[in-house]
Amino acid sequence: MIASIVDTNDLLQTVAYSSAAGIGVTLIFSLGIYGSTRFADYSRDGRRLEAALSGALAVLAVFATIGVLVMGVIVMTQK
């Protein structure tokens, strides 16, 4: 009777996908934090090339985080 009430396969897939998405978004956002702190450090030390690359990493990570969040909202509203 329980098997007809709860579809365990769908439930396990939901847990797996949400865990992977949560870890992925956390890693992407942490790259943004890393890039912004390295940008500040390199700028202070006068290392312009390293600062520019770190700033680009921070900006890309922020855009990737926003993109993943938007995609998550789209997926949630379609199902």
Biopython code that builds the backbone (N, CA, C, O; Angstrom):
import numpy as np
from Bio.PDB.StructureBuilder import StructureBuilder

atoms = [
    (1, "MET", "N", (0.810, -1.192, 0.000)),
    (1, "MET", "CA", (0.000, 0.000, 0.000)),
    (1, "MET", "C", (0.861, 1.267, 0.000)),
    (1, "MET", "O", (0.506, 2.251, -0.648)),
    (2, "ILE", "N", (1.966, 1.251, 0.706)),
    (2, "ILE", "CA", (2.826, 2.428, 0.755)),
    (2, "ILE", "C", (3.422, 2.715, -0.612)),
    (2, "ILE", "O", (3.592, 3.877, -0.982)),
    (3, "ALA", "N", (3.741, 1.676, -1.363)),
    (3, "ALA", "CA", (4.342, 1.860, -2.677)),
    (3, "ALA", "C", (3.410, 2.616, -3.615)),
    (3, "ALA", "O", (3.876, 3.321, -4.510)),
    (4, "SER", "N", (2.119, 2.484, -3.424)),
    (4, "SER", "CA", (1.196, 3.192, -4.301)),
    (4, "SER", "C", (1.024, 4.655, -3.871)),
    (4, "SER", "O", (0.605, 5.482, -4.680)),
    (5, "ILE", "N", (1.336, 4.983, -2.632)),
    (5, "ILE", "CA", (1.194, 6.359, -2.151)),
    (5, "ILE", "C", (2.427, 7.178, -2.473)),
    (5, "ILE", "O", (2.312, 8.312, -2.938)),
    (6, "VAL", "N", (3.601, 6.623, -2.232)),
    (6, "VAL", "CA", (4.862, 7.339, -2.428)),
    (6, "VAL", "C", (5.653, 6.652, -3.525)),
    (6, "VAL", "O", (5.922, 5.454, -3.445)),
    (7, "ASP", "N", (6.023, 7.402, -4.540)),
    (7, "ASP", "CA", (6.882, 6.879, -5.599)),
    (7, "ASP", "C", (8.332, 7.118, -5.176)),
    (7, "ASP", "O", (8.867, 8.216, -5.332)),
    (8, "THR", "N", (8.951, 6.073, -4.641)),
    (8, "THR", "CA", (10.290, 6.230, -4.069)),
    (8, "THR", "C", (11.346, 6.563, -5.117)),
    (8, "THR", "O", (12.319, 7.251, -4.808)),
    (9, "ASN", "N", (11.175, 6.096, -6.336)),
    (9, "ASN", "CA", (12.135, 6.398, -7.387)),
    (9, "ASN", "C", (12.154, 7.900, -7.674)),
    (9, "ASN", "O", (13.226, 8.500, -7.746)),
    (10, "ASP", "N", (10.996, 8.502, -7.835)),
    (10, "ASP", "CA", (10.931, 9.947, -8.071)),
    (10, "ASP", "C", (11.446, 10.727, -6.867)),
    (10, "ASP", "O", (12.104, 11.755, -7.028)),
    (11, "LEU", "N", (11.155, 10.251, -5.683)),
    (11, "LEU", "CA", (11.618, 10.915, -4.467)),
    (11, "LEU", "C", (13.138, 10.877, -4.376)),
    (11, "LEU", "O", (13.755, 11.886, -4.035)),
    (12, "LEU", "N", (13.752, 9.742, -4.671)),
    (12, "LEU", "CA", (15.211, 9.637, -4.638)),
    (12, "LEU", "C", (15.866, 10.488, -5.720)),
    (12, "LEU", "O", (16.922, 11.078, -5.492)),
    (13, "GLN", "N", (15.247, 10.554, -6.892)),
    (13, "GLN", "CA", (15.775, 11.419, -7.946)),
    (13, "GLN", "C", (15.729, 12.879, -7.528)),
    (13, "GLN", "O", (16.671, 13.629, -7.783)),
    (14, "THR", "N", (14.650, 13.283, -6.892)),
    (14, "THR", "CA", (14.522, 14.658, -6.429)),
    (14, "THR", "C", (15.598, 14.991, -5.398)),
    (14, "THR", "O", (16.202, 16.063, -5.446)),
    (15, "VAL", "N", (15.832, 14.079, -4.479)),
    (15, "VAL", "CA", (16.866, 14.296, -3.460)),
    (15, "VAL", "C", (18.246, 14.377, -4.115)),
    (15, "VAL", "O", (19.043, 15.243, -3.756)),
    (16, "ALA", "N", (18.537, 13.506, -5.053)),
    (16, "ALA", "CA", (19.839, 13.499, -5.711)),
    (16, "ALA", "C", (20.058, 14.765, -6.532)),
    (16, "ALA", "O", (21.128, 15.370, -6.457)),
    (17, "TYR", "N", (19.059, 15.172, -7.316)),
    (17, "TYR", "CA", (19.209, 16.365, -8.141)),
    (17, "TYR", "C", (19.310, 17.629, -7.299)),
    (17, "TYR", "O", (20.092, 18.523, -7.623)),
    (18, "SER", "N", (18.543, 17.717, -6.240)),
    (18, "SER", "CA", (18.603, 18.914, -5.409)),
    (18, "SER", "C", (19.917, 18.991, -4.649)),
    (18, "SER", "O", (20.445, 20.082, -4.430)),
    (19, "SER", "N", (20.447, 17.847, -4.247)),
    (19, "SER", "CA", (21.757, 17.833, -3.579)),
    (19, "SER", "C", (22.857, 18.264, -4.541)),
    (19, "SER", "O", (23.718, 19.070, -4.187)),
    (20, "ALA", "N", (22.829, 17.732, -5.743)),
    (20, "ALA", "CA", (23.835, 18.102, -6.742)),
    (20, "ALA", "C", (23.735, 19.583, -7.098)),
    (20, "ALA", "O", (24.757, 20.254, -7.242)),
    (21, "ALA", "N", (22.532, 20.092, -7.240)),
    (21, "ALA", "CA", (22.360, 21.510, -7.561)),
    (21, "ALA", "C", (22.830, 22.390, -6.408)),
    (21, "ALA", "O", (23.470, 23.417, -6.633)),
    (22, "GLY", "N", (22.521, 22.000, -5.196)),
    (22, "GLY", "CA", (22.956, 22.787, -4.043)),
    (22, "GLY", "C", (24.463, 22.840, -3.918)),
    (22, "GLY", "O", (25.028, 23.899, -3.643)),
    (23, "ILE", "N", (25.122, 21.707, -4.117)),
    (23, "ILE", "CA", (26.586, 21.672, -4.054)),
    (23, "ILE", "C", (27.185, 22.462, -5.210)),
    (23, "ILE", "O", (28.163, 23.187, -5.029)),
    (24, "GLY", "N", (26.603, 22.324, -6.396)),
    (24, "GLY", "CA", (27.118, 23.044, -7.564)),
    (24, "GLY", "C", (27.012, 24.553, -7.417)),
    (24, "GLY", "O", (27.965, 25.276, -7.711)),
    (25, "VAL", "N", (25.863, 25.031, -6.965)),
    (25, "VAL", "CA", (25.685, 26.474, -6.780)),
    (25, "VAL", "C", (26.628, 26.990, -5.701)),
    (25, "VAL", "O", (27.177, 28.084, -5.828)),
    (26, "THR", "N", (26.817, 26.218, -4.652)),
    (26, "THR", "CA", (27.737, 26.624, -3.597)),
    (26, "THR", "C", (29.165, 26.732, -4.123)),
    (26, "THR", "O", (29.875, 27.684, -3.800)),
    (27, "LEU", "N", (29.586, 25.767, -4.926)),
    (27, "LEU", "CA", (30.940, 25.819, -5.489)),
    (27, "LEU", "C", (31.116, 27.000, -6.445)),
    (27, "LEU", "O", (32.147, 27.671, -6.421)),
    (28, "ILE", "N", (30.124, 27.249, -7.275)),
    (28, "ILE", "CA", (30.213, 28.368, -8.212)),
    (28, "ILE", "C", (30.271, 29.686, -7.459)),
    (28, "ILE", "O", (31.074, 30.556, -7.797)),
    (29, "PHE", "N", (29.434, 29.847, -6.446)),
    (29, "PHE", "CA", (29.422, 31.082, -5.673)),
    (29, "PHE", "C", (30.724, 31.257, -4.898)),
    (29, "PHE", "O", (31.208, 32.378, -4.743)),
    (30, "SER", "N", (31.293, 30.154, -4.410)),
    (30, "SER", "CA", (32.563, 30.260, -3.695)),
    (30, "SER", "C", (33.695, 30.674, -4.634)),
    (30, "SER", "O", (34.635, 31.344, -4.206)),
    (31, "LEU", "N", (33.617, 30.287, -5.898)),
    (31, "LEU", "CA", (34.596, 30.780, -6.871)),
    (31, "LEU", "C", (34.474, 32.294, -7.045)),
    (31, "LEU", "O", (35.477, 32.983, -7.229)),
    (32, "GLY", "N", (33.253, 32.807, -6.987)),
    (32, "GLY", "CA", (33.055, 34.249, -7.051)),
    (32, "GLY", "C", (33.662, 34.960, -5.857)),
    (32, "GLY", "O", (34.280, 36.014, -6.008)),
    (33, "ILE", "N", (33.494, 34.398, -4.680)),
    (33, "ILE", "CA", (34.098, 34.983, -3.481)),
    (33, "ILE", "C", (35.620, 34.929, -3.566)),
    (33, "ILE", "O", (36.301, 35.901, -3.239)),
    (34, "TYR", "N", (36.147, 33.794, -4.004)),
    (34, "TYR", "CA", (37.592, 33.647, -4.161)),
    (34, "TYR", "C", (38.138, 34.680, -5.157)),
    (34, "TYR", "O", (39.144, 35.338, -4.893)),
    (35, "GLY", "N", (37.468, 34.809, -6.288)),
    (35, "GLY", "CA", (37.928, 35.768, -7.301)),
    (35, "GLY", "C", (37.885, 37.197, -6.809)),
    (35, "GLY", "O", (38.786, 37.981, -7.107)),
    (36, "SER", "N", (36.859, 37.549, -6.064)),
    (36, "SER", "CA", (36.769, 38.936, -5.589)),
    (36, "SER", "C", (37.810, 39.229, -4.512)),
    (36, "SER", "O", (38.350, 40.335, -4.472)),
    (37, "THR", "N", (38.102, 38.269, -3.644)),
    (37, "THR", "CA", (39.141, 38.514, -2.637)),
    (37, "THR", "C", (40.525, 38.554, -3.269)),
    (37, "THR", "O", (41.363, 39.368, -2.880)),
    (38, "ARG", "N", (40.768, 37.679, -4.242)),
    (38, "ARG", "CA", (42.063, 37.730, -4.945)),
    (38, "ARG", "C", (42.183, 39.033, -5.734)),
    (38, "ARG", "O", (43.268, 39.606, -5.825)),
    (39, "PHE", "N", (41.072, 39.501, -6.304)),
    (39, "PHE", "CA", (41.100, 40.775, -7.025)),
    (39, "PHE", "C", (41.528, 41.902, -6.099)),
    (39, "PHE", "O", (42.356, 42.731, -6.474)),
    (40, "ALA", "N", (40.974, 41.940, -4.894)),
    (40, "ALA", "CA", (41.341, 42.990, -3.939)),
    (40, "ALA", "C", (42.809, 42.873, -3.531)),
    (40, "ALA", "O", (43.512, 43.880, -3.450)),
    (41, "ASP", "N", (43.269, 41.663, -3.276)),
    (41, "ASP", "CA", (44.660, 41.462, -2.872)),
    (41, "ASP", "C", (45.633, 41.836, -3.987)),
    (41, "ASP", "O", (46.620, 42.531, -3.749)),
    (42, "TYR", "N", (45.354, 41.376, -5.192)),
    (42, "TYR", "CA", (46.249, 41.659, -6.310)),
    (42, "TYR", "C", (46.221, 43.139, -6.684)),
    (42, "TYR", "O", (47.248, 43.691, -7.080)),
    (43, "SER", "N", (45.086, 43.776, -6.566)),
    (43, "SER", "CA", (45.007, 45.204, -6.868)),
    (43, "SER", "C", (45.841, 46.006, -5.875)),
    (43, "SER", "O", (46.532, 46.954, -6.249)),
    (44, "ARG", "N", (45.768, 45.621, -4.629)),
    (44, "ARG", "CA", (46.531, 46.302, -3.588)),
    (44, "ARG", "C", (48.032, 46.130, -3.807)),
    (44, "ARG", "O", (48.810, 47.041, -3.522)),
    (45, "ASP", "N", (48.442, 44.964, -4.313)),
    (45, "ASP", "CA", (49.858, 44.692, -4.545)),
    (45, "ASP", "C", (50.355, 45.241, -5.884)),
    (45, "ASP", "O", (51.552, 45.180, -6.166)),
    (46, "GLY", "N", (49.464, 45.770, -6.703)),
    (46, "GLY", "CA", (49.853, 46.327, -7.991)),
    (46, "GLY", "C", (50.031, 45.294, -9.083)),
    (46, "GLY", "O", (50.662, 45.586, -10.099)),
    (47, "ARG", "N", (49.508, 44.118, -8.911)),
    (47, "ARG", "CA", (49.608, 43.052, -9.916)),
    (47, "ARG", "C", (48.353, 43.104, -10.783)),
    (47, "ARG", "O", (47.352, 42.445, -10.502)),
    (48, "ARG", "N", (48.436, 43.896, -11.831)),
    (48, "ARG", "CA", (47.253, 44.213, -12.638)),
    (48, "ARG", "C", (46.713, 43.018, -13.430)),
    (48, "ARG", "O", (45.498, 42.828, -13.487)),
    (49, "LEU", "N", (47.566, 42.229, -14.027)),
    (49, "LEU", "CA", (47.098, 41.094, -14.832)),
    (49, "LEU", "C", (46.382, 40.066, -13.956)),
    (49, "LEU", "O", (45.298, 39.594, -14.300)),
    (50, "GLU", "N", (46.991, 39.728, -12.831)),
    (50, "GLU", "CA", (46.359, 38.774, -11.922)),
    (50, "GLU", "C", (45.045, 39.322, -11.372)),
    (50, "GLU", "O", (44.076, 38.585, -11.195)),
    (51, "ALA", "N", (45.027, 40.635, -11.103)),
    (51, "ALA", "CA", (43.804, 41.263, -10.607)),
    (51, "ALA", "C", (42.703, 41.207, -11.665)),
    (51, "ALA", "O", (41.545, 40.937, -11.343)),
    (52, "ALA", "N", (43.056, 41.457, -12.912)),
    (52, "ALA", "CA", (42.059, 41.420, -13.986)),
    (52, "ALA", "C", (41.500, 40.009, -14.170)),
    (52, "ALA", "O", (40.296, 39.833, -14.355)),
    (53, "LEU", "N", (42.375, 39.010, -14.119)),
    (53, "LEU", "CA", (41.907, 37.630, -14.265)),
    (53, "LEU", "C", (41.036, 37.209, -13.086)),
    (53, "LEU", "O", (40.033, 36.518, -13.267)),
    (54, "SER", "N", (41.411, 37.619, -11.898)),
    (54, "SER", "CA", (40.603, 37.289, -10.722)),
    (54, "SER", "C", (39.253, 38.002, -10.766)),
    (54, "SER", "O", (38.232, 37.426, -10.388)),
    (55, "GLY", "N", (39.247, 39.249, -11.225)),
    (55, "GLY", "CA", (37.989, 39.972, -11.382)),
    (55, "GLY", "C", (37.086, 39.324, -12.413)),
    (55, "GLY", "O", (35.870, 39.251, -12.230)),
    (56, "ALA", "N", (37.690, 38.851, -13.507)),
    (56, "ALA", "CA", (36.906, 38.159, -14.529)),
    (56, "ALA", "C", (36.317, 36.862, -13.976)),
    (56, "ALA", "O", (35.177, 36.518, -14.290)),
    (57, "LEU", "N", (37.082, 36.142, -13.157)),
    (57, "LEU", "CA", (36.568, 34.933, -12.520)),
    (57, "LEU", "C", (35.385, 35.257, -11.623)),
    (57, "LEU", "O", (34.385, 34.539, -11.624)),
    (58, "ALA", "N", (35.494, 36.333, -10.862)),
    (58, "ALA", "CA", (34.403, 36.722, -9.964)),
    (58, "ALA", "C", (33.147, 37.081, -10.750)),
    (58, "ALA", "O", (32.047, 36.670, -10.380)),
    (59, "VAL", "N", (33.299, 37.833, -11.816)),
    (59, "VAL", "CA", (32.140, 38.245, -12.625)),
    (59, "VAL", "C", (31.498, 37.036, -13.294)),
    (59, "VAL", "O", (30.273, 36.910, -13.303)),
    (60, "LEU", "N", (32.308, 36.153, -13.851)),
    (60, "LEU", "CA", (31.761, 34.946, -14.485)),
    (60, "LEU", "C", (31.034, 34.060, -13.477)),
    (60, "LEU", "O", (29.992, 33.483, -13.788)),
    (61, "ALA", "N", (31.580, 33.958, -12.284)),
    (61, "ALA", "CA", (30.927, 33.136, -11.258)),
    (61, "ALA", "C", (29.595, 33.738, -10.833)),
    (61, "ALA", "O", (28.635, 33.007, -10.592)),
    (62, "VAL", "N", (29.526, 35.056, -10.740)),
    (62, "VAL", "CA", (28.260, 35.696, -10.383)),
    (62, "VAL", "C", (27.221, 35.471, -11.483)),
    (62, "VAL", "O", (26.068, 35.155, -11.192)),
    (63, "PHE", "N", (27.624, 35.630, -12.736)),
    (63, "PHE", "CA", (26.688, 35.386, -13.836)),
    (63, "PHE", "C", (26.260, 33.921, -13.899)),
    (63, "PHE", "O", (25.099, 33.625, -14.182)),
    (64, "ALA", "N", (27.185, 33.011, -13.640)),
    (64, "ALA", "CA", (26.842, 31.591, -13.637)),
    (64, "ALA", "C", (25.865, 31.271, -12.506)),
    (64, "ALA", "O", (24.933, 30.489, -12.691)),
    (65, "THR", "N", (26.078, 31.875, -11.337)),
    (65, "THR", "CA", (25.165, 31.661, -10.213)),
    (65, "THR", "C", (23.774, 32.171, -10.546)),
    (65, "THR", "O", (22.780, 31.492, -10.291)),
    (66, "ILE", "N", (23.705, 33.349, -11.106)),
    (66, "ILE", "CA", (22.405, 33.909, -11.492)),
    (66, "ILE", "C", (21.742, 33.029, -12.551)),
    (66, "ILE", "O", (20.539, 32.774, -12.483)),
    (67, "GLY", "N", (22.520, 32.566, -13.521)),
    (67, "GLY", "CA", (21.974, 31.703, -14.563)),
    (67, "GLY", "C", (21.416, 30.398, -14.015)),
    (67, "GLY", "O", (20.352, 29.944, -14.437)),
    (68, "VAL", "N", (22.135, 29.799, -13.077)),
    (68, "VAL", "CA", (21.657, 28.548, -12.484)),
    (68, "VAL", "C", (20.387, 28.787, -11.682)),
    (68, "VAL", "O", (19.468, 27.969, -11.718)),
    (69, "LEU", "N", (20.327, 29.888, -10.965)),
    (69, "LEU", "CA", (19.124, 30.192, -10.188)),
    (69, "LEU", "C", (17.918, 30.436, -11.093)),
    (69, "LEU", "O", (16.816, 29.973, -10.801)),
    (70, "VAL", "N", (18.126, 31.156, -12.180)),
    (70, "VAL", "CA", (17.035, 31.395, -13.129)),
    (70, "VAL", "C", (16.581, 30.076, -13.752)),
    (70, "VAL", "O", (15.384, 29.827, -13.893)),
    (71, "MET", "N", (17.538, 29.242, -14.119)),
    (71, "MET", "CA", (17.191, 27.947, -14.694)),
    (71, "MET", "C", (16.404, 27.104, -13.683)),
    (71, "MET", "O", (15.460, 26.411, -14.063)),
    (72, "GLY", "N", (16.780, 27.156, -12.414)),
    (72, "GLY", "CA", (16.064, 26.416, -11.396)),
    (72, "GLY", "C", (14.627, 26.888, -11.245)),
    (72, "GLY", "O", (13.716, 26.079, -11.069)),
    (73, "VAL", "N", (14.424, 28.210, -11.313)),
    (73, "VAL", "CA", (13.065, 28.740, -11.229)),
    (73, "VAL", "C", (12.235, 28.311, -12.433)),
    (73, "VAL", "O", (11.059, 27.975, -12.295)),
    (74, "ILE", "N", (12.846, 28.325, -13.604)),
    (74, "ILE", "CA", (12.131, 27.906, -14.822)),
    (74, "ILE", "C", (11.737, 26.442, -14.721)),
    (74, "ILE", "O", (10.608, 26.077, -15.049)),
    (75, "VAL", "N", (12.665, 25.595, -14.268)),
    (75, "VAL", "CA", (12.365, 24.164, -14.141)),
    (75, "VAL", "C", (11.256, 23.935, -13.114)),
    (75, "VAL", "O", (10.369, 23.110, -13.331)),
    (76, "MET", "N", (11.304, 24.653, -12.010)),
    (76, "MET", "CA", (10.269, 24.471, -10.978)),
    (76, "MET", "C", (8.900, 24.914, -11.436)),
    (76, "MET", "O", (7.900, 24.304, -11.058)),
    (77, "THR", "N", (8.827, 25.961, -12.240)),
    (77, "THR", "CA", (7.520, 26.438, -12.669)),
    (77, "THR", "C", (6.939, 25.593, -13.796)),
    (77, "THR", "O", (5.729, 25.633, -14.016)),
    (78, "GLN", "N", (7.754, 24.831, -14.516)),
    (78, "GLN", "CA", (7.243, 24.008, -15.598)),
    (78, "GLN", "C", (6.791, 22.632, -15.138)),
    (78, "GLN", "O", (6.076, 21.956, -15.878)),
    (79, "LYS", "N", (7.169, 22.202, -13.977)),
    (79, "LYS", "CA", (6.807, 20.844, -13.538)),
    (79, "LYS", "C", (5.666, 20.876, -12.595)),
    (79, "LYS", "O", (5.225, 19.828, -12.123)),
]
sb = StructureBuilder()
sb.init_structure("model")
sb.init_model(0)
sb.init_chain("A")
sb.init_seg("    ")
for serial, (resi, resn, name, xyz) in enumerate(atoms, 1):
    if name == "N":
        sb.init_residue(resn, " ", resi, " ")
    sb.init_atom(name, np.array(xyz, "f"), 0.0, 1.0, " ", f" {name:<3s}", serial, name[0])
structure = sb.get_structure()
